[in-house]
């Protein structure tokens, strides 16, 4: 039976061996994926983002410019 996650396992092994920085792998993955794919992945892994937090940050930034 073929190893269906061959490349995934090789990348994980590279991370474990210190051959590649895990932050770089995360950045590569997120940059490669569409926004919809990223949102899907976040939801599947119970990562939630409160849209209201973004609005509050924008309001605070606008207030700092005065």
N, C-alpha and C positions, 0 to 999 in steps of 0.2 A: 504494500500500500504506500502510495506517495505521500510525502509530508506536505499537507495542504497549506501549512503556514510557514513554509521554508524561509521566505524573505523576512517575515515578521520575526521569526525566531532568530535569524541571523542578526537583525538590527538589535533585538533585545540582548543578544550575546555580546555585541559590540559595546552596548551601553554598560553591561556588567563588567566587561574587561577594561573599561575606561578608554576605549578607542574612539568613542564619539560622545559628545556631551548630550545628556538627556534633554536639556533645554533647547538645543539645536534641533533635535528630533521633533519636539513638540512644535517649535516654530515652523519647521518644514511641513509637518502634517497640517497645521492650521492654515498655512498659506496655500497649500495645495487644495484643500477642501473648499467647497462652496459654503457660503454663509448658511444655507439651508442644511448642509451636511453637518456643519459645526453645531447648529442649533439642535439637530437630531441627536448628535452624540452627547451634547450636554444634557438633554432631557433624558436620554437612555441611562445616563449615569447620575441622575438625580441632582444635577447642578442647576440651580434656579437663579435667575437674575430678575431682580425687581425693577421694572421699567421706571417706577417712580423715583428710584435712587438716581438715575441718569438725569431726570428733570430737575431734581434738587441740586445736583452738582452744577448744572448749567446755570441755574438761578444764582447760586453762590458765586460762580465765576463772573456773571454779569454784574453783580453787586460789588465785586472787588475792583472793577474798572473805574468807579467814581472817584 
